Amino acid sequence: MASGLSGCERSLQKLTMPVSNWPGYEYFYLAEKLGLTKKQGLDLQTLEFPDPQAIVHAYLRGDLQIAQLTTVEAVDICARDRARCPVVVLVLDESRGADQLVARHEIPSIRHLRGRRVAVTPSTLGPYVLSRALERHGLRLAHVKVDSMTLDAMPDALADGRIDAAALFPPYSEEVLKQGSARPLFSSAEIPGEIFDILVIAPAALRDLGPALPRLLRAWQEAHTLRRRDPEQAIPLMARREGLNPRSFQQSEQGLRYFSLDRQRAMLAPGGLLARNLRAVQQVQAQLQLLPAGSPLPRVSQAPLLEALR
């Protein structure tokens, strides 16, 4: 499963991009399927993973040199392996409602989660979303019973009452709503500017991958442009890979905010929004005792973006 950069038969630079189920991760898949990466001189191959944790583990093993991650996952990687502490080169999206804390219908509010069983997936945004939801209502993680659980197991666990609530996101949240077993009590819309998905590069791979990154970013931008101009072509492709119908995929995207390459100049600048966000995420993770003291932070690089904009 090695991911890297090499020449291929048609002189295209080869890249492997991991993809798990999250609407904001589908645009590299769209760029691959519609030939947008080949137009940029890249042979991009998306590789499907069952969940975000599998991508984190593959990256830590060195099987992947590029990954689509949350800021929480990137910070977690740095705490686990300094040599693999990634470099952030692109903001894929901001979650504005897509990440949710859902609860069974008999639980009327977050305050009523005290003593209840709440499922989260470690090394994802789950613990962060749960902690922020509880904090805003005067509770802490110690006030609930936290169950570690894979995302795909959460909908059925809610339906049969094994858990009372869960922190999850599309398409898993869409499945819960479809089943009717739970409803949202909190979402990332209540904490704007805190939850981002990012594209990261392994630091040791920057020298080899560097020349391909501006072209990769341009292909990503073209995929977003195509989705706006021709949604009837783009949306069914992305929805199908997620196991959703086009309408459900569009609904799941309503909780996301995307940023053009030009708008990301300031976001990726030294001391900019992303650098501040990563620091804030690290502080919350440390408060939750999920990180050891003195862990490094992911570095943010503007260089590929600025070259892409040229």
ChimeraX attribute file (.defattr): number of C-alpha atoms within 10 A of each C-alpha:
attribute: neighborCount
match mode: 1-to-1
recipient: residues
	/A:1	9
	/A:2	12
	/A:3	18
	/A:4	17
	/A:5	20
	/A:6	13
	/A:7	11
	/A:8	11
	/A:9	6
	/A:10	9
	/A:11	11
	/A:12	19
	/A:13	21
	/A:14	19
	/A:15	23
	/A:16	19
	/A:17	21
	/A:18	24
	/A:19	24
	/A:20	22
	/A:21	20
	/A:22	20
	/A:23	23
	/A:24	22
	/A:25	22
	/A:26	23
	/A:27	21
	/A:28	28
	/A:29	25
	/A:30	26
	/A:31	25
	/A:32	21
	/A:33	17
	/A:34	16
	/A:35	16
	/A:36	24
	/A:37	28
	/A:38	19
	/A:39	13
	/A:40	17
	/A:41	17
	/A:42	25
	/A:43	23
	/A:44	22
	/A:45	17
	/A:46	19
	/A:47	13
	/A:48	15
	/A:49	14
	/A:50	12
	/A:51	17
	/A:52	24
	/A:53	19
	/A:54	14
	/A:55	24
	/A:56	20
	/A:57	14
	/A:58	17
	/A:59	22
	/A:60	19
	/A:61	12
	/A:62	14
	/A:63	14
	/A:64	23
	/A:65	27
	/A:66	25
	/A:67	24
	/A:68	27
	/A:69	26
	/A:70	24
	/A:71	27
	/A:72	23
	/A:73	22
	/A:74	30
	/A:75	24
	/A:76	25
	/A:77	25
	/A:78	19
	/A:79	21
	/A:80	15
	/A:81	14
	/A:82	13
	/A:83	12
	/A:84	22
	/A:85	25
	/A:86	28
	/A:87	22
	/A:88	25
	/A:89	22
	/A:90	27
	/A:91	23
	/A:92	24
	/A:93	21
	/A:94	23
	/A:95	27
	/A:96	22
	/A:97	21
	/A:98	26
	/A:99	24
	/A:100	27
	/A:101	26
	/A:102	28
	/A:103	26
	/A:104	20
	/A:105	15
	/A:106	10
	/A:107	17
	/A:108	12
	/A:109	13
	/A:110	21
	/A:111	15
	/A:112	11
	/A:113	19
	/A:114	16
	/A:115	13
	/A:116	15
	/A:117	18
	/A:118	27
	/A:119	29
	/A:120	25
	/A:121	21
	/A:122	16
	/A:123	20
	/A:124	23
	/A:125	23
	/A:126	22
	/A:127	24
	/A:128	21
	/A:129	23
	/A:130	27
	/A:131	19
	/A:132	19
	/A:133	25
	/A:134	20
	/A:135	13
	/A:136	14
	/A:137	11
	/A:138	10
	/A:139	17
	/A:140	16
	/A:141	17
	/A:142	11
	/A:143	14
	/A:144	17
	/A:145	16
	/A:146	20
	/A:147	15
	/A:148	14
	/A:149	15
	/A:150	15
	/A:151	23
	/A:152	15
	/A:153	11
	/A:154	24
	/A:155	24
	/A:156	15
	/A:157	18
	/A:158	23
	/A:159	16
	/A:160	10
	/A:161	12
	/A:162	13
	/A:163	21
	/A:164	23
	/A:165	31
	/A:166	30
	/A:167	28
	/A:168	29
	/A:169	26
	/A:170	22
	/A:171	21
	/A:172	18
	/A:173	26
	/A:174	19
	/A:175	18
	/A:176	25
	/A:177	14
	/A:178	11
	/A:179	13
	/A:180	14
	/A:181	19
	/A:182	23
	/A:183	19
	/A:184	19
	/A:185	17
	/A:186	23
	/A:187	24
	/A:188	22
	/A:189	18
	/A:190	13
	/A:191	16
	/A:192	13
	/A:193	14
	/A:194	21
	/A:195	25
	/A:196	23
	/A:197	21
	/A:198	23
	/A:199	22
	/A:200	25
	/A:201	24
	/A:202	20
	/A:203	18
	/A:204	14
	/A:205	18
	/A:206	16
	/A:207	8
	/A:208	12
	/A:209	21
	/A:210	14
	/A:211	14
	/A:212	20
	/A:213	22
	/A:214	21
	/A:215	22
	/A:216	24
	/A:217	23
	/A:218	19
	/A:219	26
	/A:220	25
	/A:221	20
	/A:222	18
	/A:223	24
	/A:224	20
	/A:225	13
	/A:226	18
	/A:227	17
	/A:228	12
	/A:229	11
	/A:230	11
	/A:231	15
	/A:232	11
	/A:233	13
	/A:234	21
	/A:235	20
	/A:236	17
	/A:237	18
	/A:238	25
	/A:239	20
	/A:240	12
	/A:241	17
	/A:242	18
	/A:243	12
	/A:244	18
	/A:245	15
	/A:246	19
	/A:247	12
	/A:248	15
	/A:249	22
	/A:250	17
	/A:251	13
	/A:252	22
	/A:253	19
	/A:254	13
	/A:255	21
	/A:256	20
	/A:257	15
	/A:258	15
	/A:259	15
	/A:260	14
	/A:261	19
	/A:262	12
	/A:263	10
	/A:264	19
	/A:265	17
	/A:266	13
	/A:267	20
	/A:268	22
	/A:269	15
	/A:270	15
	/A:271	12
	/A:272	14
	/A:273	15
	/A:274	26
	/A:275	19
	/A:276	14
	/A:277	18
	/A:278	21
	/A:279	16
	/A:280	13
	/A:281	21
	/A:282	23
	/A:283	13
	/A:284	17
	/A:285	19
	/A:286	15
	/A:287	11
	/A:288	15
	/A:289	10
	/A:290	15
	/A:291	19
	/A:292	12
	/A:293	9
	/A:294	8
	/A:295	18
	/A:296	18
	/A:297	21
	/A:298	25
	/A:299	18
	/A:300	21
	/A:301	17
	/A:302	17
	/A:303	15
	/A:304	18
	/A:305	22
	/A:306	15
	/A:307	14
	/A:308	18
	/A:309	13
	/A:310	6
